[in-house]
Amino acid sequence: MIIYDSNLKIFISTLINDKRFFGGFGTRALGDGRKVENIFNFAQASIPNFKTIVIPEQIHSTNVAVFNSNSIDNLEKISETDGVITKEINSILTVITADCSPIMFVEKQQGIIGVSHQGWRGSVNRLGQKMIKKIVELGGKKKNIYVAIGPSIGECCYDIEDDRYYQFVEEFDGYSKKIFHRHQGKLHLNLSLLNYLQIKEIGIPEKNIDYFPFCTRCDKKRFFSFRRDKKEDYGEMMSFVVKGRTF
């Protein structure tokens, strides 16, 4: 279940969070996630024992990086990647989104965590599945992987052009009827459902997946949205996951 923590101003997954793992999907109340100081302010207030904040320089790719701390800097930027995985303790993995899907991953037996940023390019190229494959390569087992899909633009607001539709149909013909619907003459894509179906397809148990029900474009009070705000009030929400000895 995904619930709102009014004190921290984040949404959390009850599947992910426990005494060892802490993750959350930020809201616009935390400020623009593109500003590093906003991420630091949240970390210092809510994760006081953190060692490093990890920020991928997102490029809408399917690149996945494995992070190993140098134990010196409290900020690490990873170039040209949209997914980060680590076994490190007290390293906060982050992504920022403003309509794309943030997804967090926790393999609770081996202590492997990950977070990724899926726009339409990352989704059509199966970034979520690549994250799971990398976790398995590092010693994880699918039955022990828990996944939370965070806030993104909903099917209600995500209309796409026909050429993009054909890219998806070519890759996902098996369930294209589930993820596309036509509304007022336009094709609409359910981005969160697409990522959910991919994660199930690769073998993650349904009971291990949390699925966010809201639309970032519709909910102006809580979320930034690139499609809605454009350059007027455009910002991005931070999402994060961290492993500690205890929380």
Residue pairs with C-beta under 8 A, 6 or more apart in sequence:
1 13
1 14
1 15
1 210
2 11
2 12
2 13
2 14
2 25
2 148
2 210
2 211
2 212
2 213
3 11
3 12
3 14
4 10
4 11
4 12
5 11
5 12
5 24
8 24
8 42
8 46
9 26
9 27
9 29
9 30
10 24
10 25
10 26
10 27
10 30
11 24
11 25
11 27
11 150
11 151
11 212
12 23
12 24
12 25
13 23
13 104
13 146
13 148
13 210
14 210
15 146
15 147
15 148
15 208
15 209
15 210
16 23
16 104
16 106
16 146
16 148
16 210
16 241
17 23
17 24
17 247
18 108
18 247
19 246
19 247
20 108
20 111
20 243
20 244
20 245
20 246
20 247
21 106
21 108
21 113
21 241
21 242
21 243
21 244
21 247
22 47
22 241
22 242
22 244
22 247
23 104
23 106
23 113
23 115
23 148
23 239
23 240
23 241
23 242
24 239
24 240
24 241
25 102
25 148
25 150
25 151
25 212
25 237
25 239
26 33
26 42
26 237
26 238
26 239
26 240
27 222
27 223
27 237
28 221
28 222
28 223
28 224
28 235
28 237
29 222
30 38
30 42
30 237
30 238
31 38
31 41
31 235
32 38
32 224
32 235
32 236
33 39
33 94
33 96
33 235
33 236
33 237
33 238
34 96
34 235
34 236
36 53
36 55
36 75
38 238
39 53
39 55
39 94
39 238
39 240
40 53
40 75
42 238
43 50
43 53
43 92
47 90
47 92
47 242
47 244
49 90
49 244
50 74
50 90
50 91
50 92
50 242
51 69
51 71
51 74
51 88
51 89
51 90
51 91
52 69
52 73
52 74
52 75
52 76
52 88
52 90
52 91
52 92
53 74
53 75
53 76
53 91
53 92
53 94
54 67
54 76
54 77
54 78
54 84
54 86
54 91
54 92
54 93
54 94
55 75
55 76
55 77
55 78
55 94
56 65
56 77
56 78
56 81
56 82
56 83
56 84
56 94
56 95
56 117
57 77
57 78
57 79
57 80
57 81
58 81
58 82
58 95
58 96
58 117
59 80
59 81
59 82
60 82
60 117
60 119
60 121
60 122
61 80
61 81
61 82
61 121
61 122
61 127
62 82
62 83
62 121
62 122
62 125
62 126
62 127
62 130
63 80
63 81
63 82
63 83
64 81
64 82
64 83
64 84
64 85
64 114
64 116
64 127
64 130
64 131
64 134
65 78
65 81
65 83
65 84
65 85
66 84
66 85
66 86
66 134
66 138
67 76
67 78
67 84
67 85
67 86
67 88
67 91
67 93
68 86
68 88
69 76
69 86
69 88
69 91
70 76
76 91
78 84
82 95
82 116
82 117
82 118
82 122
82 127
83 114
83 115
83 116
83 117
83 127
83 130
83 131
83 134
84 93
84 95
84 114
84 115
84 116
85 93
85 105
85 112
85 113
85 114
85 131
85 134
85 135
85 138
86 93
86 112
86 113
86 114
86 243
87 110
87 111
87 112
87 113
87 138
87 243
88 243
89 243
89 244
89 245
90 242
90 243
90 244
91 242
91 243
92 240
92 241
92 242
93 113
93 114
93 115
93 240
93 241
93 242
94 115
94 238
94 239
94 240
95 102
95 115
95 116
95 117
95 238
95 239
95 240
96 117
96 236
96 237
96 238
96 239
97 117
97 150
97 151
97 152
97 216
97 236
97 237
97 239
98 216
98 223
98 224
98 225
98 226
98 229
98 234
98 235
98 236
98 237
99 119
99 152
99 153
99 158
99 216
99 217
99 225
99 226
99 227
100 117
100 118
100 119
100 122
100 152
100 153
100 191
101 117
101 118
101 119
101 123
101 149
101 150
101 152
101 191
101 192
101 195
102 115
102 116
102 117
102 118
102 149
102 150
102 151
102 152
102 237
102 239
103 115
103 116
103 118
103 128
103 131
103 147
103 148
103 149
103 150
103 195
103 199
104 113
104 114
104 115
104 147
104 148
104 150
104 239
104 240
104 241
105 112
105 113
105 114
105 115
105 116
105 131
105 132
105 135
105 145
105 146
105 147
105 241
106 112
106 113
106 114
106 145
106 146
106 241
106 243
107 113
107 135
107 140
107 141
107 144
107 145
107 146
108 144
108 146
109 140
109 141
109 144
110 138
110 139
110 140
110 141
110 144
111 243
112 135
112 138
112 139
112 140
113 241
113 242
113 243
114 131
114 134
114 135
114 241
115 239
115 240
115 241
116 122
116 127
116 128
116 131
118 127
118 128
118 152
118 191
118 195
120 160
120 164
120 189
120 191
122 128
123 191
123 194
123 195
123 198
124 167
124 168
124 171
124 172
125 171
126 171
126 198
128 147
128 195
128 198
128 199
128 202
129 198
129 199
129 201
129 202
132 142
132 145
132 147
132 199
132 202
132 203
132 204
133 202
135 145
136 142
142 202
142 203
142 204
142 205
143 205
143 208
145 204
145 208
146 208
146 209
146 210
147 199
147 204
147 208
147 209
147 210
148 209
148 210
148 212
149 192
149 195
149 196
149 199
149 209
149 210
149 211
149 212
150 212
150 239
151 212
151 214
151 215
151 216
151 219
151 223
151 237
152 191
152 192
152 212
152 215
152 216
153 191
153 215
153 216
153 217
153 225
153 227
154 190
154 192
154 214
154 215
154 216
154 217
154 218
155 181
155 188
155 189
155 190
155 191
155 193
156 183
156 188
156 215
156 217
156 218
157 188
157 215
157 217
157 218
157 227
157 228
158 188
158 189
158 190
158 191
158 217
158 227
159 183
159 186
159 187
159 188
159 189
160 186
160 187
160 188
160 189
161 187
162 187
165 180
165 187
165 189
168 176
168 179
168 180
168 189
168 194
169 176
169 180
172 179
172 194
172 197
175 197
178 190
178 193
178 197
179 189
179 190
179 193
179 194
179 197
180 187
180 188
180 189
180 190
181 187
181 188
181 190
182 188
192 211
192 212
196 209
196 211
199 209
200 206
200 209
214 222
214 223
216 223
216 224
216 225
216 228
216 237
217 223
217 225
217 227
217 228
220 228
223 237
224 233
224 234
224 235
224 236
224 237
226 234
229 235
